[in-house]
Amino acid sequence: MAKRYTTSSRNLIVLILGTLIAIGPFSIDMYLPGFENVANDFNVDISKVGYTLTSYLIGIALGQLAYGPLMDRFGRRRPLIGGLTLFIFSSLICAFSWKLEILVTARFFMALGGCAGMVASKAMVRDLFEKKQVADVLSTLMLIMGVAPIIAPTVGGLVIGAFDWEAVFFILAGFAVLMLLLITYILPESAKPNRATSLRPKRILSEYLSILKNREFFIFAMIRGFSLGALLSYVSSAPFIFLSFFGLTEQEFGWVFGSNALGLILGSQINRLALRKFSLFNIAVTISIALTLLTLGGLIISSVVGVQFWIIYPFLFMMLFCIGFQNPNTTALSLDPFTIQAGSASALVGSIGMIFGSVASIAVSQLVTDGVMPLLFILFSCAFCSMLLILYYRRRIKREIVIQ
């Protein structure tokens, strides 16, 4: 299906695919500045609003597992159009929610619809472009996905400051309508439906279980899961930390959250340079140790001198900087054992990360209600567990080499 495109056609397709993959980060981060407003409107504690993020992460985790087989069976466009339609209606329900439980439920279905774009965009790159172009296009998509968390809360802060939190969901619905039109009339189908693809739950579950039994996949997917747990613990607690605890405005929150997200991008870009001299595994080991020492230091310093903005802000920036190294490397290491099952393994590793993030955000909603110290403990626990796993793996590999 891969073919040559003119420069203008190629750029248009990449733009459409890039906006599709950005739906996820925008849906997560754009309404974060409105957490306090949502809490006030529904007369609940701001930590309870975190459940709207938890339900979204659960929806992404389940959706990724479902869309892989669906897009193989029916082609890319039909599941994508169905997913965006679900996203649009769920966004409108979010905007008209009259109580928190409705918003939490609508966010779940919003994620189920939105993650269709996240799955389809990467698959369509492989379908539409020649092999030598794929890496370049995927790098562009990853850059867009990295920039989106920086822009989203800033835009959200401006929208919420001018209107209210409901306006965010109207904008997201309108954005999805535009994407639906572009996909319907411009984006080509990139894969023929494969009726041989089984949609039987037992068959799909059996394939995922066979992947989980691979030792390398399991260990590195878990390591990635703990680092994503730390990342999403921060994301879900950020509105409480910066809006309620430190008293920033919605606009100030957008700038602070966005500048911290810049650390994630810097880490991922410097990682590309580091890989020219060092191996994936050695970088992953070093960063795991560094992240554990960093989170332990943040915990100890905050315990001694108190929780202060000038400590928490740079600490979180450095934590995201380390995670910018860790996530792409552990993802690559987890997928390395697979060729035939690479697509399913990719969906599973993404789902595992979202499950860890869901559990972490639930913990944040329960524990981070009065102060920041519980969050610092959660971050250290995630980093410490990640380090233990990778050190265990390194020791196991060395032992096997000695035996051989």
C-alpha positions as CSV (number, residue, x, y, z in Angstrom):
1,M,0.0,0.0,0.0
2,A,3.0,2.3,0.5
3,K,3.5,4.8,-2.3
4,R,5.3,8.0,-3.2
5,Y,3.6,11.3,-2.4
6,T,4.2,14.8,-3.6
7,T,5.6,17.1,-0.9
8,S,2.2,18.9,-0.4
9,S,0.2,15.6,-0.2
10,R,2.7,14.1,2.2
11,N,2.6,17.2,4.5
12,L,-1.2,17.2,4.5
13,I,-1.4,13.5,5.5
14,V,1.3,13.9,8.2
15,L,-0.7,16.9,9.5
16,I,-3.9,14.9,9.7
17,L,-2.2,12.0,11.4
18,G,-0.4,14.3,13.8
19,T,-3.6,16.0,14.9
20,L,-5.1,12.5,15.3
21,I,-2.3,11.4,17.7
22,A,-2.6,14.7,19.6
23,I,-6.2,14.1,20.5
24,G,-5.1,12.0,23.5
25,P,-2.8,14.5,25.1
26,F,-5.2,17.4,24.5
27,S,-8.1,15.5,26.0
28,I,-6.0,14.7,29.1
29,D,-4.3,18.1,29.7
30,M,-6.5,20.8,28.2
31,Y,-9.1,20.7,31.0
32,L,-6.6,20.3,33.9
33,P,-6.7,24.0,34.7
34,G,-10.4,23.7,35.2
35,F,-10.3,21.1,38.0
36,E,-11.0,23.7,40.7
37,N,-13.9,25.1,38.8
38,V,-15.3,21.6,38.3
39,A,-15.0,20.9,42.0
40,N,-16.8,24.1,42.9
41,D,-19.6,23.4,40.4
42,F,-20.2,19.9,41.7
43,N,-19.5,20.8,45.3
44,V,-16.8,18.1,45.7
45,D,-13.2,18.1,46.8
46,I,-10.7,18.8,44.0
47,S,-9.0,15.4,44.5
48,K,-12.3,13.7,43.6
49,V,-12.2,15.4,40.2
50,G,-9.1,13.3,39.6
51,Y,-11.5,10.3,38.9
52,T,-12.3,11.9,35.6
53,L,-8.7,11.4,34.6
54,T,-8.6,7.9,36.1
55,S,-11.7,6.9,34.0
56,Y,-10.1,8.4,30.9
57,L,-6.8,6.4,31.4
58,I,-8.8,3.2,31.9
59,G,-10.7,3.9,28.7
60,I,-7.4,4.3,26.8
61,A,-6.0,1.1,28.3
62,L,-9.0,-0.9,27.2
63,G,-9.4,0.9,23.9
64,Q,-5.8,0.3,22.7
65,L,-6.3,-3.5,23.2
66,A,-9.5,-3.4,21.2
67,Y,-8.6,-1.2,18.2
68,G,-5.6,-3.3,17.1
69,P,-7.7,-6.3,16.0
70,L,-10.6,-4.1,14.8
71,M,-8.4,-2.1,12.5
72,D,-6.9,-5.3,11.1
73,R,-10.3,-6.8,10.5
74,F,-12.2,-3.8,9.1
75,G,-9.4,-1.6,7.7
76,R,-8.3,1.7,9.4
77,R,-11.0,4.2,8.4
78,R,-14.2,2.5,9.6
79,P,-13.0,2.0,13.3
80,L,-11.4,5.4,13.2
81,I,-14.6,7.1,12.0
82,G,-16.6,5.2,14.6
83,G,-14.2,6.1,17.4
84,L,-14.2,9.8,16.5
85,T,-18.0,9.8,16.4
86,L,-18.1,8.3,19.9
87,F,-15.5,10.9,21.0
88,I,-17.7,13.8,19.7
89,F,-20.9,12.6,21.5
90,S,-19.0,11.8,24.7
91,S,-17.4,15.3,24.7
92,L,-20.8,16.9,24.4
93,I,-22.1,14.8,27.4
94,C,-19.0,16.0,29.4
95,A,-19.9,19.6,28.6
96,F,-23.5,19.1,29.7
97,S,-22.8,16.9,32.8
98,W,-24.9,17.8,35.8
99,K,-23.0,15.8,38.3
100,L,-19.5,14.4,38.7
101,E,-20.5,10.7,38.2
102,I,-21.8,11.6,34.7
103,L,-18.6,13.4,33.8
104,V,-16.5,10.5,35.0
105,T,-18.5,8.0,32.9
106,A,-18.5,10.3,29.8
107,R,-14.7,10.7,30.1
108,F,-14.4,6.9,29.9
109,F,-16.3,6.7,26.6
110,M,-14.5,9.8,25.4
111,A,-11.2,7.9,25.8
112,L,-12.6,4.8,24.1
113,G,-13.3,7.0,21.1
114,G,-10.2,9.2,21.2
115,C,-7.7,6.4,21.3
116,A,-8.8,5.2,17.9
117,G,-6.8,8.2,16.5
118,M,-3.8,7.3,18.6
119,V,-3.7,3.7,17.3
120,A,-4.7,4.4,13.7
121,S,-2.1,7.2,13.2
122,K,0.9,4.9,13.8
123,A,-0.6,2.1,11.8
124,M,-1.4,4.3,8.9
125,V,2.2,5.7,8.8
126,R,3.4,2.1,8.2
127,D,0.7,1.5,5.6
128,L,1.0,4.7,3.6
129,F,4.7,5.5,3.4
130,E,7.8,3.7,2.1
131,K,10.0,2.0,4.6
132,K,12.7,4.7,4.5
133,Q,10.1,7.4,5.2
134,V,8.4,5.7,8.1
135,A,11.0,6.6,10.8
136,D,11.0,10.2,9.7
137,V,7.2,10.5,9.8
138,L,7.0,8.7,13.1
139,S,9.6,11.1,14.6
140,T,7.4,14.0,13.4
141,L,4.3,12.4,15.1
142,M,6.2,11.8,18.3
143,L,7.3,15.5,18.3
144,I,3.7,16.6,17.9
145,M,2.7,14.3,20.7
146,G,5.4,15.8,22.9
147,V,4.5,19.4,22.1
148,A,0.8,18.8,22.7
149,P,1.1,18.5,26.6
150,I,2.9,21.9,26.6
151,I,0.3,23.7,24.5
152,A,-2.8,22.0,25.9
153,P,-2.9,23.3,29.5
154,T,-1.9,26.8,28.4
155,V,-4.8,26.9,25.8
156,G,-7.1,25.3,28.4
157,G,-6.1,27.9,31.0
158,L,-6.9,30.8,28.5
159,V,-10.3,29.1,27.5
160,I,-11.3,28.5,31.1
161,G,-10.3,32.0,32.2
162,A,-12.4,33.5,29.4
163,F,-15.4,31.1,29.6
164,D,-15.5,28.1,31.9
165,W,-14.5,24.4,31.9
166,E,-17.4,23.3,29.8
167,A,-16.0,25.3,26.9
168,V,-13.0,22.9,26.7
169,F,-15.2,20.0,25.8
170,F,-17.1,22.0,23.2
171,I,-13.7,22.8,21.6
172,L,-12.6,19.2,21.7
173,A,-15.9,18.1,20.1
174,G,-15.5,20.7,17.4
175,F,-11.9,19.7,16.8
176,A,-13.0,16.0,16.4
177,V,-15.8,17.1,13.9
178,L,-13.1,18.8,11.8
179,M,-10.9,15.7,12.0
180,L,-13.9,13.5,10.9
181,L,-14.4,15.6,7.8
182,L,-10.7,15.5,6.9
183,I,-10.6,11.7,7.3
184,T,-13.8,11.2,5.4
185,Y,-12.9,13.4,2.4
186,I,-9.1,13.5,2.3
187,L,-7.3,10.7,4.2
188,P,-7.2,7.4,2.1
189,E,-7.9,3.9,3.4
190,S,-4.4,2.5,4.0
191,A,-5.1,-1.2,4.7
192,K,-7.5,-3.7,3.1
193,P,-9.9,-5.4,5.6
194,N,-8.6,-8.8,6.7
195,R,-11.5,-11.1,7.4
196,A,-9.1,-13.8,8.7
197,T,-8.4,-11.6,11.8
198,S,-10.2,-13.1,14.7
199,L,-12.3,-10.9,17.0
200,R,-13.1,-13.7,19.4
201,P,-12.2,-12.6,22.9
202,K,-10.6,-16.0,23.7
203,R,-8.3,-15.9,20.7
204,I,-7.3,-12.3,21.4
205,L,-6.7,-13.0,25.1
206,S,-4.6,-16.0,24.2
207,E,-2.3,-13.9,22.0
208,Y,-1.8,-11.3,24.7
209,L,-1.1,-13.9,27.3
210,S,1.6,-15.5,25.1
211,I,3.2,-12.1,24.9
212,L,3.1,-11.6,28.6
213,K,4.9,-14.9,29.2
214,N,8.0,-13.4,27.5
215,R,10.4,-12.5,30.3
216,E,12.0,-9.5,28.6
217,F,8.6,-8.0,27.6
218,F,7.1,-8.5,31.0
219,I,10.0,-6.9,32.9
220,F,10.5,-3.9,30.6
221,A,6.7,-3.3,30.3
222,M,6.5,-3.3,34.1
223,I,9.5,-0.9,34.3
224,R,7.8,1.4,31.8
225,G,4.5,1.0,33.7
226,F,6.1,2.3,36.9
227,S,7.7,5.3,35.2
228,L,4.3,6.1,33.6
229,G,2.7,5.7,37.0
230,A,5.0,8.4,38.3
231,L,4.3,10.6,35.2
232,L,0.5,10.3,35.5
233,S,0.6,10.6,39.3
234,Y,2.1,14.0,38.7
235,V,-0.4,14.9,35.9
236,S,-3.5,13.9,38.0
237,S,-2.2,15.8,41.1
238,A,-0.9,18.9,39.2
239,P,-4.2,20.8,39.5
240,F,-4.3,20.3,43.3
241,I,-0.6,21.1,43.7
242,F,-0.4,24.3,41.7
243,L,-4.0,25.6,41.8
244,S,-5.1,24.7,45.4
245,F,-1.9,24.2,47.3
246,F,0.3,26.9,45.8
247,G,-2.6,29.2,44.7
248,L,-1.7,29.8,41.1
249,T,-4.2,31.1,38.6
250,E,-5.5,29.0,35.7
251,Q,-3.2,30.9,33.3
252,E,-0.2,30.5,35.6
253,F,-0.9,26.8,35.9
254,G,-0.9,26.5,32.1
255,W,2.6,28.0,31.9
256,V,4.0,26.0,34.8
257,F,2.6,22.7,33.6
258,G,3.7,23.4,30.0
259,S,7.3,24.3,31.0
260,N,7.5,21.1,33.1
261,A,6.4,19.2,30.0
262,L,9.3,20.7,28.2
263,G,11.5,18.6,30.4
264,L,9.9,15.5,29.0
265,I,10.8,16.6,25.4
266,L,14.3,17.6,26.3
267,G,14.9,14.2,27.9
268,S,13.6,12.4,24.9
269,Q,15.7,14.5,22.4
270,I,18.9,14.2,24.5
271,N,18.3,10.5,24.7
272,R,18.6,10.3,20.9
273,L,22.1,11.8,21.1
274,A,23.0,9.5,24.0
275,L,22.0,6.4,22.1
276,R,24.8,7.1,19.6
277,K,27.4,6.3,22.3
278,F,25.6,4.1,24.8
279,S,23.3,1.1,24.6
280,L,19.5,1.2,25.3
281,F,19.9,-1.0,28.3
282,N,22.8,0.9,29.9
283,I,20.9,4.2,29.6
284,A,17.8,2.6,31.1
285,V,19.8,1.3,34.1
286,T,21.5,4.7,34.7
287,I,18.2,6.6,34.4
288,S,16.4,4.2,36.8
289,I,19.0,4.8,39.5
290,A,19.1,8.5,38.8
291,L,15.3,8.7,39.0
292,T,15.2,6.8,42.3
293,L,17.9,9.1,43.9
294,L,16.1,12.2,42.6
295,T,12.7,11.2,44.0
296,L,14.3,10.2,47.3
297,G,16.1,13.5,47.4
298,G,12.8,15.4,46.8
299,L,11.1,13.4,49.5
300,I,13.9,14.1,52.1
301,I,14.4,17.8,51.3
302,S,10.7,18.5,51.4
303,S,10.4,16.6,54.7
304,V,13.3,18.7,56.2
305,V,12.6,22.2,54.9
306,G,8.9,21.9,54.0
307,V,7.0,21.8,50.7
308,Q,7.9,25.0,48.8
309,F,7.3,26.0,45.2
310,W,11.0,26.6,44.4
311,I,11.7,23.0,45.5
312,I,8.8,21.2,43.9
313,Y,8.8,23.0,40.5
314,P,12.4,22.2,39.5
315,F,12.2,18.8,41.1
316,L,9.2,17.9,38.9
317,F,11.0,19.3,35.9
318,M,14.0,17.0,36.5
319,M,11.7,14.0,37.1
320,L,10.0,14.5,33.8
321,F,13.4,15.0,32.1
322,C,14.4,11.5,33.4
323,I,11.1,10.0,32.3
324,G,11.8,11.5,28.8
325,F,14.8,9.2,28.6
326,Q,13.1,6.2,30.2
327,N,9.9,5.8,28.3
328,P,11.2,5.4,24.7
329,N,14.0,3.1,25.8
330,T,12.0,0.7,27.9
331,T,9.3,0.7,25.2
332,A,11.9,-0.4,22.7
333,L,13.4,-3.0,25.0
334,S,10.0,-4.5,25.7
335,L,9.2,-4.8,22.0
336,D,12.6,-6.1,20.9
337,P,11.8,-9.8,21.3
338,F,8.9,-9.6,18.8
339,T,8.6,-9.5,15.0
340,I,5.3,-11.3,14.0
341,Q,3.5,-10.1,17.2
342,A,4.9,-6.6,17.2
343,G,1.6,-4.9,16.7
344,S,-0.1,-6.8,19.5
345,A,2.9,-6.3,21.8
346,S,2.8,-2.6,21.1
347,A,-0.9,-2.4,22.0
348,L,-0.3,-4.4,25.1
349,V,2.7,-2.3,26.4
350,G,0.7,0.8,25.9
351,S,-2.3,-0.7,27.7
352,I,-0.1,-1.8,30.6
353,G,1.3,1.7,31.0
354,M,-2.2,3.2,31.1
355,I,-3.3,0.6,33.7
356,F,-0.4,1.6,35.9
357,G,-1.3,5.3,35.3
358,S,-4.9,4.5,36.3
359,V,-3.9,2.9,39.6
360,A,-1.5,5.8,40.3
361,S,-4.2,8.4,39.7
362,I,-6.6,6.5,41.9
363,A,-3.9,6.6,44.7
364,V,-3.4,10.3,44.1
365,S,-7.2,11.0,44.3
366,Q,-7.3,9.1,47.6
367,L,-4.1,10.3,49.3
368,V,-3.2,13.7,47.8
369,T,-5.9,15.8,49.4
370,D,-4.2,18.0,52.0
371,G,-0.6,18.2,51.1
372,V,2.1,17.2,48.6
373,M,4.1,14.7,50.7
374,P,1.9,11.7,49.7
375,L,2.6,12.5,46.0
376,L,6.4,12.6,46.7
377,F,6.1,9.2,48.4
378,I,4.2,7.7,45.4
379,L,6.8,9.1,43.0
380,F,9.6,7.6,45.0
381,S,7.8,4.2,45.3
382,C,7.3,4.0,41.5
383,A,11.0,4.9,40.8
384,F,12.3,2.5,43.4
385,C,10.2,-0.4,42.0
386,S,11.4,0.4,38.5
387,M,15.0,0.3,39.6
388,L,14.6,-3.0,41.5
389,L,13.2,-4.6,38.4
390,I,15.9,-3.5,36.0
391,L,18.7,-4.3,38.5
392,Y,17.2,-7.8,38.9
393,Y,17.1,-8.2,35.2
394,R,20.8,-7.1,34.8
395,R,21.9,-9.6,37.5
396,R,19.9,-12.4,35.9
397,I,21.5,-11.8,32.5
398,K,25.0,-11.7,34.0
399,R,24.3,-15.0,35.8
400,E,23.1,-16.6,32.6
401,I,26.2,-15.5,30.8
402,V,28.4,-17.0,33.5
403,I,26.5,-20.3,33.4
404,Q,26.9,-20.5,29.6
